[in-house]
Amino acid sequence: MTDNTVNAGTPSALTGIKVLDLSRILAGPWASQMLADLGAEVIKVERPEVGDDTRFWGPPFVKNGTDIQTPQAAYFHCANRNKKSIAIDIKCFEGQEIIKDLVAKSDVFIENYKVGDLAKYGLDYSQLKKLNPNLVYCSITGYGQTGPYAHKPGYDAMIQGEGGLMSITGEQQGSPMKVGVAVVDVMTGLYSCNAILAALMARVHTKSGQYIDMALLDVQTAMLANQSMNYLTTNTNPQRLGNAHPNIVPYQTFSTKDGDLILAVGNDSQFSRFCKLCQLNEFALDKRYSTNAQRVVNRDNVISTIAKKIETKTTQWWLDQLELISVPCGPVNTLEQVFEHPQIKHRNMVRQLPNADGDLIDVVASPINLSDTPIQYQSASPALGQHTYQILKDVLKYDNERISSAYDQGVVF
């Protein structure tokens, strides 16, 4: 594990950018964590005493560095590092005024409330852009701001089903399956971060902010990639193929003598070398199998023949021999094996960051590596309301009387 907090003065890609984050769960927090990693100052606005729902999505839980609050779920810690937490009741007028004061000092506003919910608090884009015309306002919902489904809430598992991903995931004769990670939320966070960065760049020539409408269902449809184009080209629904690839053969998992192996033959020359290793030279020369297009058509014969060969040797034997002839392959690792992987260790993909008490906790690093403006690793996910006083005092310059009143009335936590 590596303690890679960033020293003061280290340059950052988004130095000076301020983000006000009213999102919770995963898609919005994933986007704002990326912005925080890139050096933006991210203020996470949470509900007093409750906070982000994922604080309680456990076990497992991680000690959060304060005796006042219960430990927070590991889930929460996957998407909220490098942020400051302020707990505000936005249902009351005083809370709304605090948000508006923060908006006046912000570059980006992220929210994932149901369509129209923030308008009743005066916190929708039409109201906030009057306070700050340069504001980039990103709304994340299940179905978007328009259309017959706009009013419906959306959750990752629902969208994986409704957006078609589950129909192409799982064993051929099995039931539809969701991906083992909330991949639609994560991808929506990635798309949202890209959109926000584009909007910030656009301000250079438009001289104003803009509104971003992100929808989980849109993202799910977009991320179907080759499978969606397969359908649009043929008007035929792609079928579940387990761990196989719809357009490349052989490109899937195989059982070895002692485990499992992923074989990823990406072109015909690789297939020819693989067949030579397996003593299947005549197979490689057969017109039914010599090109990928023919191998896809004759998938069953190819896979059954290869499977019989692969199951005769150990996983490590295949890894060693296939690497010698430059045929892509890999083991099927557990997470324990992933984090013991020499390449993962070399790339410092686990970092240690201080929590509210200064204790170091393990987190997964960002995969982004910038040469001149490196990713910032400053703090683990904050305790609920950990920075409320600091933000009111130092950012908004409220006097002690106003701050005390806000605490006394339960406006902040």
Rosetta blueprint (number, residue, H / E / L):
1 M L
2 T E
3 D E
4 N L
5 T L
6 V L
7 N L
8 A L
9 G L
10 T L
11 P L
12 S L
13 A L
14 L L
15 T L
16 G L
17 I L
18 K E
19 V E
20 L E
21 D E
22 L E
23 S L
24 R L
25 I L
26 L L
27 A H
28 G H
29 P H
30 W H
31 A H
32 S H
33 Q H
34 M H
35 L H
36 A H
37 D H
38 L L
39 G L
40 A L
41 E E
42 V E
43 I E
44 K E
45 V E
46 E E
47 R L
48 P L
49 E L
50 V L
51 G L
52 D L
53 D H
54 T H
55 R H
56 F H
57 W L
58 G L
59 P L
60 P L
61 F E
62 V E
63 K L
64 N L
65 G L
66 T L
67 D L
68 I L
69 Q L
70 T L
71 P L
72 Q E
73 A E
74 A H
75 Y H
76 F H
77 H H
78 C L
79 A L
80 N L
81 R L
82 N L
83 K E
84 K E
85 S E
86 I E
87 A E
88 I E
89 D L
90 I L
91 K L
92 C L
93 F H
94 E H
95 G H
96 Q H
97 E H
98 I H
99 I H
100 K H
101 D H
102 L H
103 V H
104 A L
105 K L
106 S L
107 D L
108 V E
109 F E
110 I E
111 E E
112 N L
113 Y L
114 K L
115 V L
116 G L
117 D H
118 L H
119 A H
120 K H
121 Y H
122 G L
123 L L
124 D L
125 Y H
126 S H
127 Q H
128 L H
129 K H
130 K H
131 L H
132 N L
133 P L
134 N L
135 L L
136 V E
137 Y E
138 C E
139 S E
140 I E
141 T E
142 G L
143 Y L
144 G L
145 Q L
146 T L
147 G L
148 P L
149 Y L
150 A L
151 H L
152 K L
153 P L
154 G L
155 Y L
156 D H
157 A H
158 M H
159 I H
160 Q H
161 G H
162 E H
163 G L
164 G L
165 L L
166 M H
167 S H
168 I H
169 T L
170 G L
171 E L
172 Q L
173 Q L
174 G L
175 S L
176 P L
177 M L
178 K L
179 V L
180 G L
181 V L
182 A L
183 V H
184 V H
185 D H
186 V H
187 M H
188 T H
189 G H
190 L H
191 Y H
192 S H
193 C H
194 N H
195 A H
196 I H
197 L H
198 A H
199 A H
200 L H
201 M H
202 A H
203 R H
204 V H
205 H H
206 T H
207 K L
208 S L
209 G L
210 Q L
211 Y E
212 I E
213 D E
214 M E
215 A E
216 L H
217 L H
218 D H
219 V H
220 Q H
221 T H
222 A H
223 M L
224 L L
225 A H
226 N H
227 Q H
228 S H
229 M H
230 N H
231 Y H
232 L H
233 T H
234 T H
235 N L
236 T L
237 N L
238 P L
239 Q L
240 R L
241 L L
242 G L
243 N L
244 A L
245 H L
246 P L
247 N L
248 I L
249 V L
250 P L
251 Y E
252 Q E
253 T E
254 F E
255 S E
256 T L
257 K L
258 D L
259 G L
260 D E
261 L E
262 I E
263 L E
264 A E
265 V L
266 G L
267 N L
268 D H
269 S H
270 Q H
271 F H
272 S H
273 R H
274 F H
275 C H
276 K H
277 L H
278 C L
279 Q L
280 L L
281 N H
282 E H
283 F H
284 A H
285 L H
286 D L
287 K L
288 R L
289 Y L
290 S L
291 T L
292 N H
293 A H
294 Q H
295 R H
296 V H
297 V H
298 N L
299 R H
300 D H
301 N H
302 V H
303 I H
304 S H
305 T H
306 I H
307 A H
308 K H
309 K H
310 I H
311 E L
312 T L
313 K L
314 T L
315 T H
316 Q H
317 W H
318 W H
319 L H
320 D H
321 Q H
322 L H
323 E H
324 L H
325 I L
326 S L
327 V L
328 P L
329 C E
330 G E
331 P E
332 V L
333 N L
334 T L
335 L H
336 E H
337 Q H
338 V H
339 F H
340 E L
341 H L
342 P H
343 Q H
344 I H
345 K H
346 H H
347 R L
348 N L
349 M L
350 V E
351 R E
352 Q E
353 L E
354 P E
355 N L
356 A L
357 D L
358 G L
359 D L
360 L E
361 I E
362 D E
363 V E
364 V E
365 A L
366 S L
367 P L
368 I L
369 N L
370 L L
371 S L
372 D L
373 T L
374 P L
375 I L
376 Q L
377 Y L
378 Q L
379 S L
380 A L
381 S L
382 P L
383 A L
384 L L
385 G L
386 Q L
387 H L
388 T H
389 Y H
390 Q H
391 I H
392 L H
393 K H
394 D H
395 V H
396 L L
397 K L
398 Y L
399 D L
400 N H
401 E H
402 R H
403 I H
404 S H
405 S H
406 A H
407 Y H
408 D H
409 Q L
410 G L
411 V L
412 V E
413 F L
